[in-house]
Amino acid sequence: MAEKRCYTIKEIQSMLGISRPTAYALLQKREFRWFMIGNKYRISKNSFDDWLDKQEPD
């Protein structure tokens, strides 16, 4: 099986422990790359992982 290249909104929610509205708010900030297939969002794994690695703890 090929390595996963995209995340779904549900996967982002689960990884970050956030609500659905908060996940969509992150998309609107355009801190990482995403695109739509039909009406479904797909988040670039590499872009998201890079963004996550750069986050500073509060």
Buried (B, 14 or more C-beta within 10 A) or exposed (E): EEEEEBBEBEBBBEEBEBEEEEBBEBBEEEBBBBEEEEEEBBBBBEBBBEBEEEEEEE
